[in-house]
Amino acid sequence: MRRRIFALCIVAVTSLALAFAPAPFPRPERGSDHRKDLEKMEGTWTRVLYKGRQENPMPIIRVTGTRYQYEDFPNVYVLTLDPTKRPKRLDLVRADDPTDFYRGIYRLEGDSFTYCIQDRISEADRPTDFDSGKGAWVAVFVRKKP
């Protein structure tokens, strides 16, 4: 009988302690970092450095929401960012042809944007550092001032 009373007391005390425990801190909204980085990417960017397998004649990009486009180039890409991974991840998928895509990583530092990407690779082959030696290419852009 004493054991039952003791067990009931333990349950009652635990229940009271949990009932008056403070609420947990609210979690940040899922995907909010994604939106923050997309907002930071908005605008026109001029390429200042390029290392890769061939010279890329398109030195200016425009980012509007998830729309990514090289100046004077008709193709539009859908930009997806994942800032929760380390390093941060970037995907570009051509809007009218999903078989034309790029996977890579990116870095945003003030008015500077750097990426290392490679076309048509699996997730397992995504670049993990900013080295163009593995078939990927690296570009550094600075925000174009109005």
MODELLER restraints for C-alpha pairs under 7 A, 6 or more apart:
rsr = mdl.restraints
at = mdl.atoms
rsr.add(forms.Gaussian(group=physical.xy_distance, feature=features.Distance(at['CA:33:A'], at['CA:83:A']), mean=6.30, stdev=0.5))
rsr.add(forms.Gaussian(group=physical.xy_distance, feature=features.Distance(at['CA:34:A'], at['CA:81:A']), mean=5.99, stdev=0.5))
rsr.add(forms.Gaussian(group=physical.xy_distance, feature=features.Distance(at['CA:34:A'], at['CA:82:A']), mean=6.06, stdev=0.5))
rsr.add(forms.Gaussian(group=physical.xy_distance, feature=features.Distance(at['CA:34:A'], at['CA:83:A']), mean=5.99, stdev=0.5))
rsr.add(forms.Gaussian(group=physical.xy_distance, feature=features.Distance(at['CA:38:A'], at['CA:65:A']), mean=6.51, stdev=0.5))
rsr.add(forms.Gaussian(group=physical.xy_distance, feature=features.Distance(at['CA:41:A'], at['CA:63:A']), mean=6.35, stdev=0.5))
rsr.add(forms.Gaussian(group=physical.xy_distance, feature=features.Distance(at['CA:42:A'], at['CA:63:A']), mean=4.97, stdev=0.5))
rsr.add(forms.Gaussian(group=physical.xy_distance, feature=features.Distance(at['CA:42:A'], at['CA:64:A']), mean=5.32, stdev=0.5))
rsr.add(forms.Gaussian(group=physical.xy_distance, feature=features.Distance(at['CA:42:A'], at['CA:65:A']), mean=6.53, stdev=0.5))
rsr.add(forms.Gaussian(group=physical.xy_distance, feature=features.Distance(at['CA:43:A'], at['CA:62:A']), mean=5.67, stdev=0.5))
rsr.add(forms.Gaussian(group=physical.xy_distance, feature=features.Distance(at['CA:43:A'], at['CA:63:A']), mean=5.31, stdev=0.5))
rsr.add(forms.Gaussian(group=physical.xy_distance, feature=features.Distance(at['CA:43:A'], at['CA:64:A']), mean=6.53, stdev=0.5))
rsr.add(forms.Gaussian(group=physical.xy_distance, feature=features.Distance(at['CA:44:A'], at['CA:61:A']), mean=5.75, stdev=0.5))
rsr.add(forms.Gaussian(group=physical.xy_distance, feature=features.Distance(at['CA:44:A'], at['CA:62:A']), mean=4.44, stdev=0.5))
rsr.add(forms.Gaussian(group=physical.xy_distance, feature=features.Distance(at['CA:44:A'], at['CA:63:A']), mean=6.43, stdev=0.5))
rsr.add(forms.Gaussian(group=physical.xy_distance, feature=features.Distance(at['CA:44:A'], at['CA:143:A']), mean=6.06, stdev=0.5))
rsr.add(forms.Gaussian(group=physical.xy_distance, feature=features.Distance(at['CA:44:A'], at['CA:144:A']), mean=5.48, stdev=0.5))
rsr.add(forms.Gaussian(group=physical.xy_distance, feature=features.Distance(at['CA:45:A'], at['CA:60:A']), mean=5.60, stdev=0.5))
rsr.add(forms.Gaussian(group=physical.xy_distance, feature=features.Distance(at['CA:45:A'], at['CA:61:A']), mean=5.26, stdev=0.5))
rsr.add(forms.Gaussian(group=physical.xy_distance, feature=features.Distance(at['CA:45:A'], at['CA:62:A']), mean=6.32, stdev=0.5))
rsr.add(forms.Gaussian(group=physical.xy_distance, feature=features.Distance(at['CA:45:A'], at['CA:141:A']), mean=5.66, stdev=0.5))
rsr.add(forms.Gaussian(group=physical.xy_distance, feature=features.Distance(at['CA:45:A'], at['CA:142:A']), mean=5.41, stdev=0.5))
rsr.add(forms.Gaussian(group=physical.xy_distance, feature=features.Distance(at['CA:45:A'], at['CA:143:A']), mean=4.47, stdev=0.5))
rsr.add(forms.Gaussian(group=physical.xy_distance, feature=features.Distance(at['CA:45:A'], at['CA:144:A']), mean=5.14, stdev=0.5))
rsr.add(forms.Gaussian(group=physical.xy_distance, feature=features.Distance(at['CA:46:A'], at['CA:59:A']), mean=5.78, stdev=0.5))
rsr.add(forms.Gaussian(group=physical.xy_distance, feature=features.Distance(at['CA:46:A'], at['CA:60:A']), mean=4.57, stdev=0.5))
rsr.add(forms.Gaussian(group=physical.xy_distance, feature=features.Distance(at['CA:46:A'], at['CA:61:A']), mean=6.66, stdev=0.5))
rsr.add(forms.Gaussian(group=physical.xy_distance, feature=features.Distance(at['CA:46:A'], at['CA:141:A']), mean=5.18, stdev=0.5))
rsr.add(forms.Gaussian(group=physical.xy_distance, feature=features.Distance(at['CA:46:A'], at['CA:142:A']), mean=5.42, stdev=0.5))
rsr.add(forms.Gaussian(group=physical.xy_distance, feature=features.Distance(at['CA:46:A'], at['CA:143:A']), mean=6.33, stdev=0.5))
rsr.add(forms.Gaussian(group=physical.xy_distance, feature=features.Distance(at['CA:46:A'], at['CA:144:A']), mean=5.95, stdev=0.5))
rsr.add(forms.Gaussian(group=physical.xy_distance, feature=features.Distance(at['CA:47:A'], at['CA:59:A']), mean=4.83, stdev=0.5))
rsr.add(forms.Gaussian(group=physical.xy_distance, feature=features.Distance(at['CA:47:A'], at['CA:60:A']), mean=6.05, stdev=0.5))
rsr.add(forms.Gaussian(group=physical.xy_distance, feature=features.Distance(at['CA:47:A'], at['CA:139:A']), mean=6.79, stdev=0.5))
rsr.add(forms.Gaussian(group=physical.xy_distance, feature=features.Distance(at['CA:47:A'], at['CA:140:A']), mean=5.72, stdev=0.5))
rsr.add(forms.Gaussian(group=physical.xy_distance, feature=features.Distance(at['CA:47:A'], at['CA:141:A']), mean=4.13, stdev=0.5))
rsr.add(forms.Gaussian(group=physical.xy_distance, feature=features.Distance(at['CA:47:A'], at['CA:142:A']), mean=6.45, stdev=0.5))
rsr.add(forms.Gaussian(group=physical.xy_distance, feature=features.Distance(at['CA:48:A'], at['CA:140:A']), mean=5.77, stdev=0.5))
rsr.add(forms.Gaussian(group=physical.xy_distance, feature=features.Distance(at['CA:48:A'], at['CA:141:A']), mean=5.58, stdev=0.5))
rsr.add(forms.Gaussian(group=physical.xy_distance, feature=features.Distance(at['CA:48:A'], at['CA:142:A']), mean=6.93, stdev=0.5))
rsr.add(forms.Gaussian(group=physical.xy_distance, feature=features.Distance(at['CA:49:A'], at['CA:139:A']), mean=5.52, stdev=0.5))
rsr.add(forms.Gaussian(group=physical.xy_distance, feature=features.Distance(at['CA:49:A'], at['CA:140:A']), mean=5.03, stdev=0.5))
rsr.add(forms.Gaussian(group=physical.xy_distance, feature=features.Distance(at['CA:50:A'], at['CA:138:A']), mean=5.74, stdev=0.5))
rsr.add(forms.Gaussian(group=physical.xy_distance, feature=features.Distance(at['CA:50:A'], at['CA:139:A']), mean=4.46, stdev=0.5))
rsr.add(forms.Gaussian(group=physical.xy_distance, feature=features.Distance(at['CA:50:A'], at['CA:140:A']), mean=6.57, stdev=0.5))
rsr.add(forms.Gaussian(group=physical.xy_distance, feature=features.Distance(at['CA:51:A'], at['CA:132:A']), mean=6.39, stdev=0.5))
rsr.add(forms.Gaussian(group=physical.xy_distance, feature=features.Distance(at['CA:51:A'], at['CA:137:A']), mean=5.57, stdev=0.5))
rsr.add(forms.Gaussian(group=physical.xy_distance, feature=features.Distance(at['CA:51:A'], at['CA:138:A']), mean=5.18, stdev=0.5))
rsr.add(forms.Gaussian(group=physical.xy_distance, feature=features.Distance(at['CA:51:A'], at['CA:139:A']), mean=6.49, stdev=0.5))
rsr.add(forms.Gaussian(group=physical.xy_distance, feature=features.Distance(at['CA:52:A'], at['CA:132:A']), mean=5.83, stdev=0.5))
rsr.add(forms.Gaussian(group=physical.xy_distance, feature=features.Distance(at['CA:52:A'], at['CA:136:A']), mean=6.43, stdev=0.5))
rsr.add(forms.Gaussian(group=physical.xy_distance, feature=features.Distance(at['CA:52:A'], at['CA:137:A']), mean=4.08, stdev=0.5))
rsr.add(forms.Gaussian(group=physical.xy_distance, feature=features.Distance(at['CA:52:A'], at['CA:138:A']), mean=6.27, stdev=0.5))
rsr.add(forms.Gaussian(group=physical.xy_distance, feature=features.Distance(at['CA:53:A'], at['CA:135:A']), mean=6.87, stdev=0.5))
rsr.add(forms.Gaussian(group=physical.xy_distance, feature=features.Distance(at['CA:53:A'], at['CA:137:A']), mean=6.71, stdev=0.5))
rsr.add(forms.Gaussian(group=physical.xy_distance, feature=features.Distance(at['CA:58:A'], at['CA:70:A']), mean=6.14, stdev=0.5))
rsr.add(forms.Gaussian(group=physical.xy_distance, feature=features.Distance(at['CA:58:A'], at['CA:71:A']), mean=6.77, stdev=0.5))
rsr.add(forms.Gaussian(group=physical.xy_distance, feature=features.Distance(at['CA:60:A'], at['CA:70:A']), mean=5.81, stdev=0.5))
rsr.add(forms.Gaussian(group=physical.xy_distance, feature=features.Distance(at['CA:60:A'], at['CA:71:A']), mean=5.51, stdev=0.5))
rsr.add(forms.Gaussian(group=physical.xy_distance, feature=features.Distance(at['CA:61:A'], at['CA:69:A']), mean=5.55, stdev=0.5))
rsr.add(forms.Gaussian(group=physical.xy_distance, feature=features.Distance(at['CA:61:A'], at['CA:70:A']), mean=4.29, stdev=0.5))
rsr.add(forms.Gaussian(group=physical.xy_distance, feature=features.Distance(at['CA:61:A'], at['CA:71:A']), mean=5.65, stdev=0.5))
rsr.add(forms.Gaussian(group=physical.xy_distance, feature=features.Distance(at['CA:62:A'], at['CA:68:A']), mean=5.89, stdev=0.5))
rsr.add(forms.Gaussian(group=physical.xy_distance, feature=features.Distance(at['CA:62:A'], at['CA:69:A']), mean=5.37, stdev=0.5))
rsr.add(forms.Gaussian(group=physical.xy_distance, feature=features.Distance(at['CA:62:A'], at['CA:70:A']), mean=6.30, stdev=0.5))
rsr.add(forms.Gaussian(group=physical.xy_distance, feature=features.Distance(at['CA:62:A'], at['CA:71:A']), mean=6.95, stdev=0.5))
rsr.add(forms.Gaussian(group=physical.xy_distance, feature=features.Distance(at['CA:63:A'], at['CA:69:A']), mean=6.62, stdev=0.5))
rsr.add(forms.Gaussian(group=physical.xy_distance, feature=features.Distance(at['CA:66:A'], at['CA:78:A']), mean=5.46, stdev=0.5))
rsr.add(forms.Gaussian(group=physical.xy_distance, feature=features.Distance(at['CA:66:A'], at['CA:79:A']), mean=4.79, stdev=0.5))
rsr.add(forms.Gaussian(group=physical.xy_distance, feature=features.Distance(at['CA:66:A'], at['CA:80:A']), mean=6.77, stdev=0.5))
rsr.add(forms.Gaussian(group=physical.xy_distance, feature=features.Distance(at['CA:67:A'], at['CA:76:A']), mean=6.65, stdev=0.5))
rsr.add(forms.Gaussian(group=physical.xy_distance, feature=features.Distance(at['CA:67:A'], at['CA:77:A']), mean=5.95, stdev=0.5))
rsr.add(forms.Gaussian(group=physical.xy_distance, feature=features.Distance(at['CA:67:A'], at['CA:78:A']), mean=5.16, stdev=0.5))
rsr.add(forms.Gaussian(group=physical.xy_distance, feature=features.Distance(at['CA:67:A'], at['CA:79:A']), mean=6.05, stdev=0.5))
rsr.add(forms.Gaussian(group=physical.xy_distance, feature=features.Distance(at['CA:68:A'], at['CA:76:A']), mean=5.98, stdev=0.5))
rsr.add(forms.Gaussian(group=physical.xy_distance, feature=features.Distance(at['CA:68:A'], at['CA:77:A']), mean=5.02, stdev=0.5))
rsr.add(forms.Gaussian(group=physical.xy_distance, feature=features.Distance(at['CA:68:A'], at['CA:78:A']), mean=6.05, stdev=0.5))
rsr.add(forms.Gaussian(group=physical.xy_distance, feature=features.Distance(at['CA:68:A'], at['CA:79:A']), mean=5.98, stdev=0.5))
rsr.add(forms.Gaussian(group=physical.xy_distance, feature=features.Distance(at['CA:69:A'], at['CA:75:A']), mean=6.66, stdev=0.5))
rsr.add(forms.Gaussian(group=physical.xy_distance, feature=features.Distance(at['CA:69:A'], at['CA:76:A']), mean=5.02, stdev=0.5))
rsr.add(forms.Gaussian(group=physical.xy_distance, feature=features.Distance(at['CA:69:A'], at['CA:77:A']), mean=6.19, stdev=0.5))
rsr.add(forms.Gaussian(group=physical.xy_distance, feature=features.Distance(at['CA:75:A'], at['CA:94:A']), mean=6.85, stdev=0.5))
rsr.add(forms.Gaussian(group=physical.xy_distance, feature=features.Distance(at['CA:76:A'], at['CA:94:A']), mean=5.87, stdev=0.5))
rsr.add(forms.Gaussian(group=physical.xy_distance, feature=features.Distance(at['CA:76:A'], at['CA:95:A']), mean=5.75, stdev=0.5))
rsr.add(forms.Gaussian(group=physical.xy_distance, feature=features.Distance(at['CA:77:A'], at['CA:92:A']), mean=5.67, stdev=0.5))
rsr.add(forms.Gaussian(group=physical.xy_distance, feature=features.Distance(at['CA:77:A'], at['CA:93:A']), mean=5.15, stdev=0.5))
rsr.add(forms.Gaussian(group=physical.xy_distance, feature=features.Distance(at['CA:77:A'], at['CA:94:A']), mean=4.15, stdev=0.5))
rsr.add(forms.Gaussian(group=physical.xy_distance, feature=features.Distance(at['CA:77:A'], at['CA:95:A']), mean=5.20, stdev=0.5))
rsr.add(forms.Gaussian(group=physical.xy_distance, feature=features.Distance(at['CA:78:A'], at['CA:92:A']), mean=5.50, stdev=0.5))
rsr.add(forms.Gaussian(group=physical.xy_distance, feature=features.Distance(at['CA:78:A'], at['CA:93:A']), mean=5.18, stdev=0.5))
rsr.add(forms.Gaussian(group=physical.xy_distance, feature=features.Distance(at['CA:78:A'], at['CA:94:A']), mean=6.17, stdev=0.5))
rsr.add(forms.Gaussian(group=physical.xy_distance, feature=features.Distance(at['CA:78:A'], at['CA:95:A']), mean=5.93, stdev=0.5))
rsr.add(forms.Gaussian(group=physical.xy_distance, feature=features.Distance(at['CA:79:A'], at['CA:91:A']), mean=5.87, stdev=0.5))
rsr.add(forms.Gaussian(group=physical.xy_distance, feature=features.Distance(at['CA:79:A'], at['CA:92:A']), mean=4.88, stdev=0.5))
rsr.add(forms.Gaussian(group=physical.xy_distance, feature=features.Distance(at['CA:79:A'], at['CA:93:A']), mean=6.89, stdev=0.5))
rsr.add(forms.Gaussian(group=physical.xy_distance, feature=features.Distance(at['CA:80:A'], at['CA:90:A']), mean=5.78, stdev=0.5))
rsr.add(forms.Gaussian(group=physical.xy_distance, feature=features.Distance(at['CA:80:A'], at['CA:91:A']), mean=5.10, stdev=0.5))
rsr.add(forms.Gaussian(group=physical.xy_distance, feature=features.Distance(at['CA:80:A'], at['CA:92:A']), mean=6.54, stdev=0.5))
rsr.add(forms.Gaussian(group=physical.xy_distance, feature=features.Distance(at['CA:81:A'], at['CA:89:A']), mean=5.72, stdev=0.5))
rsr.add(forms.Gaussian(group=physical.xy_distance, feature=features.Distance(at['CA:81:A'], at['CA:90:A']), mean=4.66, stdev=0.5))
rsr.add(forms.Gaussian(group=physical.xy_distance, feature=features.Distance(at['CA:81:A'], at['CA:91:A']), mean=6.49, stdev=0.5))
rsr.add(forms.Gaussian(group=physical.xy_distance, feature=features.Distance(at['CA:82:A'], at['CA:88:A']), mean=5.83, stdev=0.5))
rsr.add(forms.Gaussian(group=physical.xy_distance, feature=features.Distance(at['CA:82:A'], at['CA:89:A']), mean=4.93, stdev=0.5))
rsr.add(forms.Gaussian(group=physical.xy_distance, feature=features.Distance(at['CA:82:A'], at['CA:90:A']), mean=6.39, stdev=0.5))
rsr.add(forms.Gaussian(group=physical.xy_distance, feature=features.Distance(at['CA:83:A'], at['CA:89:A']), mean=6.31, stdev=0.5))
rsr.add(forms.Gaussian(group=physical.xy_distance, feature=features.Distance(at['CA:87:A'], at['CA:105:A']), mean=6.28, stdev=0.5))
rsr.add(forms.Gaussian(group=physical.xy_distance, feature=features.Distance(at['CA:87:A'], at['CA:128:A']), mean=6.76, stdev=0.5))
rsr.add(forms.Gaussian(group=physical.xy_distance, feature=features.Distance(at['CA:88:A'], at['CA:105:A']), mean=5.46, stdev=0.5))
rsr.add(forms.Gaussian(group=physical.xy_distance, feature=features.Distance(at['CA:88:A'], at['CA:106:A']), mean=5.63, stdev=0.5))
rsr.add(forms.Gaussian(group=physical.xy_distance, feature=features.Distance(at['CA:88:A'], at['CA:107:A']), mean=6.84, stdev=0.5))
rsr.add(forms.Gaussian(group=physical.xy_distance, feature=features.Distance(at['CA:89:A'], at['CA:104:A']), mean=5.84, stdev=0.5))
rsr.add(forms.Gaussian(group=physical.xy_distance, feature=features.Distance(at['CA:89:A'], at['CA:105:A']), mean=4.24, stdev=0.5))
rsr.add(forms.Gaussian(group=physical.xy_distance, feature=features.Distance(at['CA:89:A'], at['CA:106:A']), mean=5.98, stdev=0.5))
rsr.add(forms.Gaussian(group=physical.xy_distance, feature=features.Distance(at['CA:90:A'], at['CA:103:A']), mean=6.08, stdev=0.5))
rsr.add(forms.Gaussian(group=physical.xy_distance, feature=features.Distance(at['CA:90:A'], at['CA:104:A']), mean=5.17, stdev=0.5))
rsr.add(forms.Gaussian(group=physical.xy_distance, feature=features.Distance(at['CA:90:A'], at['CA:105:A']), mean=5.17, stdev=0.5))
rsr.add(forms.Gaussian(group=physical.xy_distance, feature=features.Distance(at['CA:90:A'], at['CA:106:A']), mean=6.13, stdev=0.5))
rsr.add(forms.Gaussian(group=physical.xy_distance, feature=features.Distance(at['CA:91:A'], at['CA:102:A']), mean=5.69, stdev=0.5))
rsr.add(forms.Gaussian(group=physical.xy_distance, feature=features.Distance(at['CA:91:A'], at['CA:103:A']), mean=4.71, stdev=0.5))
rsr.add(forms.Gaussian(group=physical.xy_distance, feature=features.Distance(at['CA:91:A'], at['CA:104:A']), mean=6.31, stdev=0.5))
rsr.add(forms.Gaussian(group=physical.xy_distance, feature=features.Distance(at['CA:92:A'], at['CA:101:A']), mean=5.49, stdev=0.5))
rsr.add(forms.Gaussian(group=physical.xy_distance, feature=features.Distance(at['CA:92:A'], at['CA:102:A']), mean=5.06, stdev=0.5))
rsr.add(forms.Gaussian(group=physical.xy_distance, feature=features.Distance(at['CA:92:A'], at['CA:103:A']), mean=6.62, stdev=0.5))
rsr.add(forms.Gaussian(group=physical.xy_distance, feature=features.Distance(at['CA:93:A'], at['CA:100:A']), mean=6.14, stdev=0.5))
rsr.add(forms.Gaussian(group=physical.xy_distance, feature=features.Distance(at['CA:93:A'], at['CA:101:A']), mean=4.28, stdev=0.5))
rsr.add(forms.Gaussian(group=physical.xy_distance, feature=features.Distance(at['CA:93:A'], at['CA:102:A']), mean=6.47, stdev=0.5))
rsr.add(forms.Gaussian(group=physical.xy_distance, feature=features.Distance(at['CA:94:A'], at['CA:100:A']), mean=5.60, stdev=0.5))
rsr.add(forms.Gaussian(group=physical.xy_distance, feature=features.Distance(at['CA:94:A'], at['CA:101:A']), mean=6.09, stdev=0.5))
rsr.add(forms.Gaussian(group=physical.xy_distance, feature=features.Distance(at['CA:100:A'], at['CA:120:A']), mean=6.76, stdev=0.5))
rsr.add(forms.Gaussian(group=physical.xy_distance, feature=features.Distance(at['CA:101:A'], at['CA:119:A']), mean=5.78, stdev=0.5))
rsr.add(forms.Gaussian(group=physical.xy_distance, feature=features.Distance(at['CA:101:A'], at['CA:120:A']), mean=5.58, stdev=0.5))
rsr.add(forms.Gaussian(group=physical.xy_distance, feature=features.Distance(at['CA:102:A'], at['CA:117:A']), mean=6.15, stdev=0.5))
rsr.add(forms.Gaussian(group=physical.xy_distance, feature=features.Distance(at['CA:102:A'], at['CA:118:A']), mean=5.42, stdev=0.5))
rsr.add(forms.Gaussian(group=physical.xy_distance, feature=features.Distance(at['CA:102:A'], at['CA:119:A']), mean=4.23, stdev=0.5))
rsr.add(forms.Gaussian(group=physical.xy_distance, feature=features.Distance(at['CA:102:A'], at['CA:120:A']), mean=5.81, stdev=0.5))
rsr.add(forms.Gaussian(group=physical.xy_distance, feature=features.Distance(at['CA:103:A'], at['CA:117:A']), mean=5.46, stdev=0.5))
rsr.add(forms.Gaussian(group=physical.xy_distance, feature=features.Distance(at['CA:103:A'], at['CA:118:A']), mean=5.72, stdev=0.5))
rsr.add(forms.Gaussian(group=physical.xy_distance, feature=features.Distance(at['CA:103:A'], at['CA:119:A']), mean=6.47, stdev=0.5))
rsr.add(forms.Gaussian(group=physical.xy_distance, feature=features.Distance(at['CA:103:A'], at['CA:121:A']), mean=6.81, stdev=0.5))
rsr.add(forms.Gaussian(group=physical.xy_distance, feature=features.Distance(at['CA:103:A'], at['CA:126:A']), mean=5.91, stdev=0.5))
rsr.add(forms.Gaussian(group=physical.xy_distance, feature=features.Distance(at['CA:104:A'], at['CA:115:A']), mean=6.91, stdev=0.5))
rsr.add(forms.Gaussian(group=physical.xy_distance, feature=features.Distance(at['CA:104:A'], at['CA:116:A']), mean=5.40, stdev=0.5))
rsr.add(forms.Gaussian(group=physical.xy_distance, feature=features.Distance(at['CA:104:A'], at['CA:117:A']), mean=4.04, stdev=0.5))
rsr.add(forms.Gaussian(group=physical.xy_distance, feature=features.Distance(at['CA:104:A'], at['CA:118:A']), mean=6.31, stdev=0.5))
rsr.add(forms.Gaussian(group=physical.xy_distance, feature=features.Distance(at['CA:104:A'], at['CA:126:A']), mean=5.60, stdev=0.5))
rsr.add(forms.Gaussian(group=physical.xy_distance, feature=features.Distance(at['CA:104:A'], at['CA:127:A']), mean=5.55, stdev=0.5))
rsr.add(forms.Gaussian(group=physical.xy_distance, feature=features.Distance(at['CA:105:A'], at['CA:115:A']), mean=5.64, stdev=0.5))
rsr.add(forms.Gaussian(group=physical.xy_distance, feature=features.Distance(at['CA:105:A'], at['CA:116:A']), mean=5.49, stdev=0.5))
rsr.add(forms.Gaussian(group=physical.xy_distance, feature=features.Distance(at['CA:105:A'], at['CA:117:A']), mean=6.57, stdev=0.5))
rsr.add(forms.Gaussian(group=physical.xy_distance, feature=features.Distance(at['CA:105:A'], at['CA:127:A']), mean=6.54, stdev=0.5))
rsr.add(forms.Gaussian(group=physical.xy_distance, feature=features.Distance(at['CA:106:A'], at['CA:114:A']), mean=5.52, stdev=0.5))
rsr.add(forms.Gaussian(group=physical.xy_distance, feature=features.Distance(at['CA:106:A'], at['CA:115:A']), mean=4.24, stdev=0.5))
rsr.add(forms.Gaussian(group=physical.xy_distance, feature=features.Distance(at['CA:106:A'], at['CA:116:A']), mean=6.50, stdev=0.5))
rsr.add(forms.Gaussian(group=physical.xy_distance, feature=features.Distance(at['CA:107:A'], at['CA:113:A']), mean=5.84, stdev=0.5))
rsr.add(forms.Gaussian(group=physical.xy_distance, feature=features.Distance(at['CA:107:A'], at['CA:114:A']), mean=5.19, stdev=0.5))
rsr.add(forms.Gaussian(group=physical.xy_distance, feature=features.Distance(at['CA:107:A'], at['CA:115:A']), mean=6.45, stdev=0.5))
rsr.add(forms.Gaussian(group=physical.xy_distance, feature=features.Distance(at['CA:108:A'], at['CA:114:A']), mean=6.61, stdev=0.5))
rsr.add(forms.Gaussian(group=physical.xy_distance, feature=features.Distance(at['CA:111:A'], at['CA:142:A']), mean=5.56, stdev=0.5))
rsr.add(forms.Gaussian(group=physical.xy_distance, feature=features.Distance(at['CA:111:A'], at['CA:143:A']), mean=5.16, stdev=0.5))
rsr.add(forms.Gaussian(group=physical.xy_distance, feature=features.Distance(at['CA:112:A'], at['CA:141:A']), mean=5.73, stdev=0.5))
rsr.add(forms.Gaussian(group=physical.xy_distance, feature=features.Distance(at['CA:112:A'], at['CA:142:A']), mean=4.55, stdev=0.5))
rsr.add(forms.Gaussian(group=physical.xy_distance, feature=features.Distance(at['CA:112:A'], at['CA:143:A']), mean=6.41, stdev=0.5))
rsr.add(forms.Gaussian(group=physical.xy_distance, feature=features.Distance(at['CA:113:A'], at['CA:140:A']), mean=5.80, stdev=0.5))
rsr.add(forms.Gaussian(group=physical.xy_distance, feature=features.Distance(at['CA:113:A'], at['CA:141:A']), mean=5.10, stdev=0.5))
rsr.add(forms.Gaussian(group=physical.xy_distance, feature=features.Distance(at['CA:113:A'], at['CA:142:A']), mean=6.26, stdev=0.5))
rsr.add(forms.Gaussian(group=physical.xy_distance, feature=features.Distance(at['CA:114:A'], at['CA:139:A']), mean=5.72, stdev=0.5))
rsr.add(forms.Gaussian(group=physical.xy_distance, feature=features.Distance(at['CA:114:A'], at['CA:140:A']), mean=4.37, stdev=0.5))
rsr.add(forms.Gaussian(group=physical.xy_distance, feature=features.Distance(at['CA:114:A'], at['CA:141:A']), mean=6.21, stdev=0.5))
rsr.add(forms.Gaussian(group=physical.xy_distance, feature=features.Distance(at['CA:115:A'], at['CA:138:A']), mean=5.64, stdev=0.5))
rsr.add(forms.Gaussian(group=physical.xy_distance, feature=features.Distance(at['CA:115:A'], at['CA:139:A']), mean=5.61, stdev=0.5))
rsr.add(forms.Gaussian(group=physical.xy_distance, feature=features.Distance(at['CA:115:A'], at['CA:140:A']), mean=6.68, stdev=0.5))
rsr.add(forms.Gaussian(group=physical.xy_distance, feature=features.Distance(at['CA:116:A'], at['CA:127:A']), mean=6.80, stdev=0.5))
rsr.add(forms.Gaussian(group=physical.xy_distance, feature=features.Distance(at['CA:116:A'], at['CA:130:A']), mean=5.51, stdev=0.5))
rsr.add(forms.Gaussian(group=physical.xy_distance, feature=features.Distance(at['CA:116:A'], at['CA:136:A']), mean=6.37, stdev=0.5))
rsr.add(forms.Gaussian(group=physical.xy_distance, feature=features.Distance(at['CA:116:A'], at['CA:137:A']), mean=5.45, stdev=0.5))
rsr.add(forms.Gaussian(group=physical.xy_distance, feature=features.Distance(at['CA:116:A'], at['CA:138:A']), mean=4.32, stdev=0.5))
rsr.add(forms.Gaussian(group=physical.xy_distance, feature=features.Distance(at['CA:116:A'], at['CA:139:A']), mean=6.66, stdev=0.5))
rsr.add(forms.Gaussian(group=physical.xy_distance, feature=features.Distance(at['CA:117:A'], at['CA:127:A']), mean=6.81, stdev=0.5))
rsr.add(forms.Gaussian(group=physical.xy_distance, feature=features.Distance(at['CA:117:A'], at['CA:136:A']), mean=5.36, stdev=0.5))
rsr.add(forms.Gaussian(group=physical.xy_distance, feature=features.Distance(at['CA:117:A'], at['CA:137:A']), mean=5.63, stdev=0.5))
rsr.add(forms.Gaussian(group=physical.xy_distance, feature=features.Distance(at['CA:117:A'], at['CA:138:A']), mean=6.66, stdev=0.5))
rsr.add(forms.Gaussian(group=physical.xy_distance, feature=features.Distance(at['CA:118:A'], at['CA:135:A']), mean=6.85, stdev=0.5))
rsr.add(forms.Gaussian(group=physical.xy_distance, feature=features.Distance(at['CA:118:A'], at['CA:136:A']), mean=4.52, stdev=0.5))
rsr.add(forms.Gaussian(group=physical.xy_distance, feature=features.Distance(at['CA:118:A'], at['CA:137:A']), mean=6.50, stdev=0.5))
rsr.add(forms.Gaussian(group=physical.xy_distance, feature=features.Distance(at['CA:130:A'], at['CA:138:A']), mean=6.58, stdev=0.5))
rsr.add(forms.Gaussian(group=physical.xy_distance, feature=features.Distance(at['CA:132:A'], at['CA:138:A']), mean=5.81, stdev=0.5))
